């Protein structure tokens, strides 16, 4: 049985009954649940799954040595199992844990020491790392069967996934009960967006705001948005020149590009954009920065000067200012805009828009419509 088969057989067994625990010891079970339910740090979940998978696949390895830099013949590459098997498995079943490898997070990067209880790993909360090291130690000592621990982790992840989906369905159902109320005004929608942007881990939202604007009026303006790239992928990896690329209907030539910033736009940002634009075969018409921070006058003036030099208009817009102007300009499409925004927010992977951020929007919208 190869590593893929181990994962598939494990989740198949768990799916037969989510109520059956594979860990009889309540203290150990509590540690597993704490790790799986830790909303602020999902890396230890993938780390544990990868280490357990390696131990089941190669029983001779020391589960506490998931780095080839550690001395001994019983080491292994946890990152190999993480990226080679766990990553696609997590994506396939949409499990509530990190979408990217745990071995590149600060706590688990470049370790050359045995992972034993008491080792201080840099990260918060401390308890999630202490529990992780303790579980590795228990497997090493033979107190916990690695196959049962893997199934218990998968069981909790599936339970949490079902809980999340249940809450989402209920929140959406609550919204549908108010379908007959007067649509939110443009100003009310701007306030709703402001509240959502002020939630934690909201850096992806400006991209979705601009995308929703285009999606809601593309039949009117003759322009469309190219498929959005992953939130975690760099432009150099995707080949894109920004976060949102706009083309004319029935054409593929990019005419407008948006780049989102959750900090101040600098002159260096503009120069980097010019460098990317210069490598395009076809020149774009305009390059738009959208920021959630203040816009400095000297940077605005520098952006204005680019048009005469490069023939490309560069402008810096405030995110909420963009939304406000759009909603008033296309006032009769405001309901379609907010419905579209909700749809793409809910459809985003949890790695870019977390479960709590999705729920927050539905709660905020319900409150706005109730008021």
C-alpha positions, 0 to 999 in steps of 0.5 A: 500500500503506497502513501496515497492508498494509506490516506484514501483508506484512512478517510474511507474508514473514518467516513463510515462513522464520524462518531467513532473515536480511534483514540480511547485516552481522553487526554490524548483525544483532547490534544488532537481536538485542540490542534484540529480546532486551533483556528489561528494556526493550522500548520501543525495539522498538516505537519502531523498528518505528514509525519504519521503518513511517513511512519505508516508508509515506512515503519522503520523511521523515527517519527521525531526526525522528519528532516534529513538534516538530523543525524541517523539512518532513521530520518525522513523528509516530512516535506516530501510526504507533505507536498507529494501526498498530503497537499493534494489530499487536503485539496481533494477533500477540502479539509480545514487545514493549511493549503500549503506545506507546513514545512515552510512555516517559521516553526517547522522550517529548517530544523536539525534537532530531534523533535521532543517534548520541551523543544521550543518552536517559534509560534503561537499558541504555544499549546498547539506546538506542545501538543504536537511534540507530545503526540509525536513522542507518544507514537515513538514510544509505542503508546499510540498507533500512528494509523489510529492517530491519523484516522482520529485527526481526519475524523476531527477535520471532517467533523469540523468541516461538517460543522462549518458547512452547517453554520454556513447553510444556516446563515445563508438560509437566514439571509434568504428569509429577508429577500422581500426587504428593500435592497441595501442602498449604495451607502449601506453596501459601502458600510458593509464592505468597510466592516468586512474589510476591518475583520481579521485576515481580510487582505484578499477582500479588495481583489474580490470587491473589484472583481465583483464590480466587473462581474456585476456589469460585464454585460454593460461595459464590454469588458471581463475579468480573467480568472483570478489567480491564487491568493498565495501565488506570486505574479512570477509564478502565475505569469500575471502582471497584477491581481486582476486583469481585464480584457475586452469581450471576445478578446484576450489582450489585457487592457487594464490591470489592478494590483491590490495593496493593504499598505501604502503604495510607493514609488518603488511599487510603480517602478516594479509595475512598469518593469512588468508592463515592459515585458508584455507583448501588447501595451495595456491602457492603464494600471490601477493600484487599489489600496486600503491605506492612505495615498501620498501626494508625491506618489500620486504625482509620480504616477501621473508623470508616467503617462507621458513617458510610457503611454500607460496611465497609472493611478492609485485608488482608495479601495472603499472610494472605488466601491463607493463611486462604482455603486453610485455610478451603477446604482441599479446594479447594486443588488447584483454587486453585493450578491456577486461579492457574497458568492465569490467570497464564499467560493474562495478557498479557506486559505485565502478567505477563512471560514470566520471571514465568510461567516462574518460577512453573512452575519454583517449582511444580515444585520445590515438588512435587518436594520 
